[in-house]
Amino acid sequence: MATWHKTGCVLCAQNCGLEIQVENDRMVKVRPDKENPRSQGYACRKGLNVIYHQYPADRLTTPLKRVGERFEPISWDLAIDEIAARLRELVERHGPRCLAYMGASAQGGHFEAAFGLSILRALGSQYLYSSAGQEFSGLFWVFGRMFGRQYYLCGSDEHAADMLVAWGWNGMESHQMPRAPIVLKEFSKNPDKRLVVIDPRRSETAAIANIHLAVRPGTDALLIKAMIAIILKQGWEKRDYIQQHVADWEKIRSWFEGFDIEAALAVCELSYEEVLQVCRLMATRRWCVHPDLGIFMGRQSALNSYLMNVLGALCGIFGVRGGNVIPGMVMPIGFHADERNPKTWRTVTTNLPPAAAGSFAPAAMPEEILSDHPERLRAVLVSVCNPLRAYPDTTAYEKAFARLDLLVVNDIVMSETARLAHYVLPCRTFYESWDGTFFPLTFPEVYFQLRRPIVSPPAQCLEASQIFTRLADRLRLIPPIPEEVQAAASGNRLAFGALLMTWAATEPKALAAMPFILAKTLGREWDSAAKAALWGMLMTAPETFRANAVRAGFAPGMDLGDRIFQALIDTPQGVWVGKVDPADNLSQIRTPSGKIEVFIPELASAAQALDADSERRALSLPEAFPLILHAGRHLKYNANTLMRNPAWNKDKRACTVAMNPADASALGLADSQQVRVFTEAGSEAGELEVSDQVRPGTVLIPHGFGLQYGDQVYGINVNRLTKNTHRDFLGTPLHRFVPCRVEAAE
């Protein structure tokens, strides 16, 4: 008999609500969930095709060990024993800096992060690498400096705004906001609202915008500085807001006075009048900005984020309704890691800090492995991600991973990364597990969905959280758990919790090992370490979370966390678990001054020196690479590396080399022919798509392709064209500005 189950999409951070029909323990149909309070019946074609993610042909169903050039099945016990012994040996011989955990990156599940980090920390290492460090190091780091916490990523309060500025963001294709196409169309069509798009090309979002500033690629920082200068020149800054909420404004004001605005805008290839119009709207409208990878992975990544925040502070948009706000959170995305603290590590070879809320930049990892430094990386635990296709410079990664003493990969498929591993451990999919994500995408409400298993996993597949628990056990990181605590796990949860905490107060190792202790007690009863960890997290949630929960309608009390947990169990479409106080948003700032601190010493000289002449020189391209590659185009047809079966894009032009007609004509190239793209890193061949959507002088290639499926490789691996050393000072790869050339393929 077929049954519909409420769940969520796992293919992007929006996690739109889905209903999936299951028949004979197999997913067979998908439709949007109209009862999901966040997505409200919206889902894109990725989510509606998620069955292709669930049933790949290269599914892993047993632990594997590399023996020479092939893999052989190995029992769980023997695999964990051997991995634990090797880890112990490496850490004891070379010190804890030899170990890194690369994970906590999944779009569909975050629960494994607590377990991977707990092992990492117990063995003395701080080296977490994740996708946050890949894309958002500059953003997190700037918010850490200006707001006091790296995870205070002030999101757009678009529902209370009358103007939305989409900067380097093509939300009609990439989403990055709940129900993004619906929201963007509303701004575009509503006569009382404005949609402003700042993007080099006429993207799908720019095509519906009320105003489109087609900024020259790589000049975003220069444009922002010019806009700040215009607002100051016109006297449009919010003086009362600055006086009340901004610190150090007088330290930076002179950077923008006397700035040659018109010369800067000429370099940006924009007219003064069109930029003045946008600045006037910023001074008079209730607006918010939604930046994306065009800024974060563009030229001068951290400087882009810095100046954008200065512009926001100048216009008084932070912490107010309709502006950019500190969101409510179930759990922060990462943790605050300030490299000015001497206890915070840097990488030993590249000297990079953990800029992205505790995460180091994956671009640095190949150098950290290939170095001759005595504390170089020698062991990497990769969990539920595929760095060989997700992170820059595939060639460097292949060389580096081949040098590791130990590479362990947890995944559902034999990915490109898994093919290089010493051990490959089979995970349950997100539809065979209890899991959820902590993306803070709503304001003022706080939403959470606990996704539950809707189909059975293969017999030997485990949650990544369970795999880490087994490994922690073998590493002797978990103190012996009393029998009475074990037995209590099968009874009343509150009674179990009271007994657990009574024992933990007498056991010095209990707190650090708590995710594993919960996994071995409640998790054993529930066959889910992840579900057990969530219960523990809700039971010990901080006062801010508890106050938000009461504001959302939950009665206060010692058992609040357990009642929220039960509500999540009872409501598979998700729950509004909290509501922040919009009138008190900026009280959360944790800087020394208690205000938005706009002076960042490390960026001061770059921001002050930024002008038309310096940028004109810096933007010149080498003769061998006269075009700019945007490496990582967002489309309806890519989902990171999570959709491996190309059948989901049958008859679609899913992975092409897109180029403007004028550039194609000048090179004697025609639509649909095979071309080869060359960069400093290497070359890749693919089908040419000639489109007037593409700005002259630029080339677009989507990410998430070049996947080996069966005996075939489908699409272009764009990270074969990116250098891991082409990055900013925090490690963010500059994927939106890669010099290249294009020729007819042989």
N, C-alpha and C positions, 0 to 999 in steps of 0.2 A: 504493500500500500504506500502511495506517495504522500509525503508530509512536507509542508512548508515550514521553514525555520527562520526566525529573525536573527540577523547577524550584521556584519559590516564588511565593507570593502577593505582589502589589505594592500592595495596597489599604490596608494598615495596617502599623504598626510591628512586628507579630508575624511577618510574612512567613512564614506557615505553609507547610510543604512541600506541593507539589502535583505531580501527574502530569497532563500534558496530552497528549491524543492529537492528532497532526498527520496530516492526510491531504491530499495534493495541495498541500502547502505552506500549509495553513490549519489553525488550531486548531479542533477540532470537539467535543472532550469534555474534562471536567475531573473529577479525583477526588483525594482526599487521598493524600499519600505516606506510607505506613506506615513507610518506612525513614528518614524524616527524623528525625535524632536529637533535635531540639528539639520539634517539634510532634507526633511519634509517631502520625501518622495522623489528627490532628485538623485540621479546617478548617471555617470557618463558611460561611454561604450567600453571603457577599460573594466569597470566593475561588472558590467553586464556580461563580460567575457571571462570572468574570473575562474570559470571551470577549466580553462586552458592552463591557468597557474596551478590548480589543484592536481591535475593529472598529466604531468610531463612524462615523456617516454624515458627520460634518464633519471627517474626517481630512485633514490637510495633506499634500500630496505634492510641492510645489514652493515655492521661495522666492517671497515676495510683497512688493511695495512699494506703499505707499499713494500713489495719484495722485488728488488731490482727495478725493472722497467714496467712491472705489472702490479695490480692490486689483488690481494687474496682476502677472503673472508676471515674474520677473527672474532672470537667471542667477546662480549662486552667486558667480562671480568678481566680477560687477558689484555684487552686494549687499554682499559683504564689503569691496570697495574703497570703496564709498560710506559704509558704516558706519564703517570705520576712519578715513576722511578727516574725517567729521563728529566723531567722538570726539576726534581729535587737535586739531581746531579749537576745540572747546568747552573742553577741558582747558587748552590753551595760552592761551585768552582769559580764562577764568573761574577757573582753578585746579582742582586735583584734587578739591576738595570738591563740585564740580558733578556728580560721577559716583557712582552707586550700582549695586550688583549685588544683585538680589533673586532668590534661589534657594537651593540647598542645602537644599531643603525637602521633597523627594519622599519618600514612604513606601516607594518601591520601589527607589530608586537614589541613592547618595551620591557617586558618583565624579566627577560634573561639578563638585562643589564645589572641588576642587583647582585646576581649570582656571579657573573663574570668579573665584576669589579671587586666583589668580596674575595675571590681567589687571588686576584691581582694584588690587592692590598695585603692580604695575609702573607703573601710571599715577598712583600716588601717593595713592590714596584708601583709606580704611578703612571705607567705608560698605557693609557687608553687612547686608541685611535678610532675615530668614527666619522660618519658622513657629515656631522656638524662641523668638524675641522676641515673637511673637504670644501665646503661651500660657504660657511658662515663665520670663519675665524675673526675676520675684521669686524663684523656686526656684533658678535658676542663681546669681543674685547672692548670695543668702543662703548657699549652699554655698561660694561663693568666699570670703566673709568668714569663715565658721566652720570650713571645712576646708582653705582655701588654694588651691583650684582650683575654678573655676566648673563644670567638667564632672564633678566628683566627686558625682554625684547618687546618693546612697546608696539603692539599690533594696532591695526586700523579699526576704529569704531565706526565702520561704514554705515551701520543702520541709523546712526544719529547724525550723520554728516550730510551736507548738501553739495559737497564737492569731493571727489575722489581722484587722487593723483596716482596713476599707475606708472611707476618709474622703472624701466628695464624689466617689465612684467607683462607677459602675454596671457592674462588670466582666462581668456576665452578658450585657450588650449591647455594651459598648464594648471588651471584652478588655483591652488595655494590660498583659497578662501572658501568657506562653505557656500555651495551653490553659486560659484563665481560667475558663470555665464548669465544667470538670472539677475544677479546683483548688478553686473556691469551694464546689461541692457536697460535696467531700470534707471541707472544714472544717465545713460545716453538719451533715453526717450523722455524722461520727466522734464518738463520745461522749467521746473524749479531747482533742478540739480545740474551739475556739470561733471563730465568725465574728461579728465585731462590725461593724455598719454605722452610720456617722454621716452622715446625709443627711436633708434636709428632707422628702423624700417617700418613699413606700413603693415604691421602685424594684424592678425584678426581682431585684436583689441583696438589697435589704432584705427582700424577701418570704421569702427562704430563710435569713435570718440568725438566729443564736441570740439576739442582742441587737440592737435597732435604737433608736438615739437619734435621734429626729426633731427635730433642731435647727432653730430658727427661721432662715429664710434670712438670710444676712448677719451672723450672730453667731458664726461659727466661732472667730474670734480670742478673743472673750470666753469662750467655752466652754473653749478650751485654757488660757487663763489661770486659769479656775476649777479645772480639773483639776490644774494644777500646784500651785495653792494647797491643794487637798485632799490631794495626796500629801505635801506638806511638813507640813501640819497633823497628818497621821497618822504622820509619821516614816517614810514608805515609800520615800524617795529612796535610791538606791544610793550610799552615802557613799564606799565604797572605790573604786568606778568613777569617781566625780566627782573624787576626790583624784588618781587616777592619770591620767585622760584628759581632764579638763575644766579649761579656764583661765577665770578671771574670774568664777567662780560667785558669789563673795561680793559682786561688784559689782552683781549683779542679784537676789540673794536677797530683798532688802527689798521689791522690787516686788510680791511675792506674799504677804508676811506682813501680816496684818491686812486682807487683801482680803475684801470682803463677798461670800462665795461664794453664799449663798442668793439675794441680790438679783440677782447676775449670772445665775444659772440661771433665775430667774423671767423675765428678759429673753429668755433662750434658749428659754423655754417647755419646760423640762425639770425633773424633780423631783430633789431632792438625792439621794435613795436610789438612783435608777437611774444617776446619774453616779458616785456613790460605788462602786457595784458594778463599773463598768467600771474605775475607778481601782484598786480592789483587785486586779482581774485583771491590770492592767498592772504592779502591784507584785509579783505572784507567778507570772505566766506568762512563758514564752519567746515573746515576741510581736514582730511587725513591723507597720508601718503602710504602707498603699498609698494615698497621696492621689492625687487627679486634679483635673480642671478645676473641680469644685465648690469646691475650695480655691484653685487657682492663678488662676482667672478669677472668683473670688468677691470680694465686698467685702473691702477691706484685704488684697489678694493677698499682697504681700511680708510683711506682718505675720503673716498666717496661716502662711506657710512658716517664718518666724523662730520663732514661739512653738511650732510643732509640733516643730522641731528642738531647742528648749530642753526640751520635754517628753521627747523621745527621749533626750537626754543625761542628764536627771534620772533616767530609768528604766534607763539603761545599755544601750540597745539597739543603739547604733552600733558597727559593727566586730566583732560577735559572731555566731556561728551562730544562725540563727532570728530575727535582728534585722534591722536595715537596714545594708547593707554597701556598701563601695566595690567596684564590680564590676570584673572583668577586662575589658580592652578590646583589640580589634584596632587601633582608632584612636579617640581621644577624639571625642565629639560636640562639635565646636567647639574653641575654645582659650581660655585664661584671659586676660581683658581687664579689668584693674583700673583704673577711672577715676581713682584716686588717683595713678596714674602720669601725669606731665604729657605724655607722648608719646601717650597714649590720647585719641582724639578724643571729643567730644560732638557732638550735633546742634546746628547753629548757631542755629536758631530756638526749638526746644523744650528745648534744653539737657539732653537725655537721654543716658545713657551706653550703651555696648554691654553691657548687663547679662547677656544670655543667651549666655555663652561666645563672645563676639566679635560677636554679632548685635544689631543695633538693633531697636527695636520697630516693626513695620509701622504701628501706629496713628499714629506720628509723621510718616510720609512725606508725607501730603497737605499738612500745614503746612510741611514743609521745601521743598516744591515751590512752594506758593502764596505763600510769604514774599517780601518785597521785599529781603531780605538780599542783599548783593552775591555771597555764596558759596552761594546757594540751589541746590538740586538742579535740574539742567537735562537730564541724561541718565540713563536707567535701563535696565539690561539685565535683563530678566525671563526666568528660565529654569525651565521645567518647574514652574510654579505659576500660579495664577489669582487674583491679589489682588482682582480685581473681585467675586469670590464668596467668597474665603477670609478676607479681612481686614475690619476694622470700617469702617463708614460708606462704603458704595458710592457715595453721592452725592458725598462729598468726594473720593473717589478718581477718579471720572469728571471732575470739575472740574479736579483736579490733573493727571491724565495728559493732558488736553487742552492744558495749558499747556507741557508738556515740549518741548524742542527736539529730543530724540531718545528714542524709545521702541522698543526692540528686544525681540521676544518669541520665545523658542525653545519650541516645543510640538508635540504630535502633532495637535492639533485647533485649529479656529478658535474659540478660547475668547472669553469676554466681554472679557478683557483684550486678547487679540490683535486684536479688532475696533477697538481704539483706537490700535494701534501704527503706527509709520512703516514698520517692516520686520517681517515674520513669517517665521521660519525653521523648516522642517519637521524634526522630530526622529524618530528611530526610537523605537518603543515599547520597553518593558522586556523584551518577549519577542522583540525583534529585535536585542538588544544584549547585550554583556557588562556586568554591573553587580552591585552588591550594596549592603548597608546595614551600618552600624556600631552599630546599637542594642545596648547592653550589657544583655541581658535574662536572662542565666543566671548562676548562681553556685553553686559556685566555678569551674565550667567556662567556657571562652570558646568561643563557637560562631561559625562563619562559613560562609556559602554564597556561592559565586561562581555567579551565575545566567548562563547562556549563551544565545545566540540559538537559538530553536527553529523560527522561521519567517523567511523572507526579508523585508527591508524594501523599500518602494517605492524605485525607483532613485535618487531625489534626496534621500532622507531620510538624515540623519546623526545620530550620537550628539551630544548636547549638548557632550561633551568634544571631539569633532572640530570642531564649529562654533567653539568657543572657540580651538582650535588654529589654525584658518584665520585667525581674527581677530587672534590674537597675531602670526602671521606677517606679515600686512599692516601691523600696527602696529610692525613691526621690533623686537619684544621677544625674539626668539629669535636667539642668535648662530649664525653659519654653522657647520654640523656637518661635520667632515671626512669625506671620502669613505670612508676606511677604517672609520670608526665606522658609517656608513650600511651599508656592505657587511657588517660583522660581525653586524648585526641578523638576518640570514638564517641564521646558524649557531648554534653552541652558546651558550646564554644566559649561562653563567658567563664564557666568553671575551669575549663582548660586554660584559658588565658590567665586567670588568677594564679593557678598552680604553676604555670610556666614562669610568670614573672617572679613569684616567690623563689623558685629555684634559681632563676637567672641572676637574682640579686646576690646569690652566694657563689656564683661561678664566674670567675674573671674573664673567661674566654667566650662567654655566652653572647654578649652584645655584638661583637664583631662577626660571630658565626650565625646570627639569628635567622637570616634567610635559609640557611641550610638546616637549622634546627626545626623551623616551621615545615620545611620540605620533608624532613624525616618523621614528622609527627602528623600534623593535619594533611600534609601533602601525600603521605603514604595512604591515608584513609581515602583521599579524594583522587588519587592517581594524578596529581597535579602539584608540582612544586610552585608553579607560578600563581595559581589560585590561592594557595596557602600564604604566599608572600604578600599578596594584595590584602588579605584579611589582616595580617600583622601590620601592614603599613597604615590601613585605615584605623586600626585600634590605637595606634601611637601617633596619629596625625597631629600636627602642630595646632596651636590655638587659632591661628589665622584661618586655617582650613575649617576648623570647628565653628568659628564665628560665621563664616560664609555659608556653611551647611545650615545653621540655624536661620540665617537670613533667607535661605531658599525654602524653609518650611519644615525642616527636621527639628524635633523637640530636643532641647539640650539634655545632657546626661552622660554618665560614665560609659554607657553602652552605645553611644552615638555611632562610633565606627562600625560596630556589629550591625546596627540597624541599617546603615548605608550599604554595607556589604549585602545584607539580605535583600534590600531594594534592588540592587544590581542583579542579584540572582533571579529575582521575581520579574524583572523588567528587561528582557533581552534586547529591546530596541534602544536602551540607554536611558539615563536619568540626569536631570538637572540636580547635581549634588551640591551646588553652592551658588552664591550670588555675592559679588563684591559690592562695596559701597562706592558708587561712582563719585560721590562728593568728596571722598577722602583718598583719592587714588595716589596722589603724590606723597602722602605720608609714608608710603612704603620705601621711598628713596633711602639708601643706606650709605651715602657718601659722607665724608667727615663733616661737611658743611650742612648736610640735610637738604641740599638743593641740587639742581642739575649743574654739574661742574663742566663748563664748556672749554676750559683750558686743559689740553692734554699735552704735556711737555714733549712726548715722543713724536708728536705730529705737528708741533708748532712751526718748525722751520719749513717743512714741506708745504703747509697751508699758507704760510706767509709769503713764500717765494713763488707760489703758483701764479703764473701770468701768461699772457698771450704768447710772448716771445719764447719762453722756455717750453711751452707746450707745442708750439709750431715745430720746434726743432725735435722734440722728443717723439712726435708722431710720425716722423719720416720713416718709411719702410725700407728694408734692404732690397737691393736690386733683384736678388734671387727670389724674393718672396714679396711681390708687389700688392697682394690682396690680403684681406683680413678674414681669417676663419673664425666663425662663431661655433665653437666645439661643444655641442650639446643642445641642439634645438628641441624645444618642447612641442610635441604633437599629440594628436588623439591616438597615435599609433605606437607610442613607446611608453613603457612602464618600468623604467630603470632596467634591471636584468631579470625581472620577476616573471615575464611571459616569454618562455623559451620556444614554445611551439609556434612556428611562423604561420600556422593555419589560421590563427586569430586575426591575421591581417591579409588573408587571401584576397587577391585582386585589388589590393591597395598599394599605392606608391609610398610605402612606409618609410624606407630608408634611402634617401637620395642625396646627391650633392646639388644644392640649390644655388642658383646664380642669376643675377640680373641679365635681361636680354642684351643690353649694350655690351656687357663684359663677355658674354658668350659669343656674340657676333665678332667682337674684336679679336677673339682667340680662334675663330673659325670653328666653334663648337655648336652642336645642335641638340635640342631636347631629346632625351632618351638614349643618347649615345653613352658609351662607357668612357669615363675620364679618370685620371689619376691626380690625386691631391698630394702635394709635397709640402712638408714643413721641416723645421730643424730636427724634429724627432724621427721622421720617417715618411712613408707614403702608404696610401690606401687607394684602391680603385672602387668605383661604383657608378651608378646610373646618374646622369645629369638631368636635373629638373630646371628648366628655364622659367623664371617667374618674376613678374614685376613687383611682387611683394618684397623681393630682396633688394636691399639698397646697393647701388653701384659700388664696386670696390670690395664687396663682402661676399663670403661664401658660407652657407649654412649646412651643417651635418647634424642629424639627431644623435642623441646618446642612447645607450641601452641595446645596441645591436652588435654584430660581430660575434654572435653566440653560436657555439657548435651544438647542433641538434642532430643526433644520429651521425651520419657521415658527412653532413653538409654544414658549412658556415653561412649563417644568414645575416646579410647586411654588413655595414662598415663598422669596424671597431674604431670609433673616433679617438679613443685614448691611445691608439698607436701613433697618433699625430700630435700628441701633447707631451711636452717635456715637464717632468716633475720639478725642474729647477726654474721654470717660467712661472714665478709666483711672487707675492708681495712679502713684506718683512715678517708677517705672521704665518706664512705658509699657504695662503689661499691661492690655488692655481688660477691664472688669468685666462680662463677658457674662452672668454668673449673677445679676446684680442690676440689671436695667434697668427703671425705672419705666414702666408702660404702662397703657392702658385698652383695653377690647374693646367693640365695638358690632356690631349687625347690619349687614352690608354692604348698600349700596344696590343 
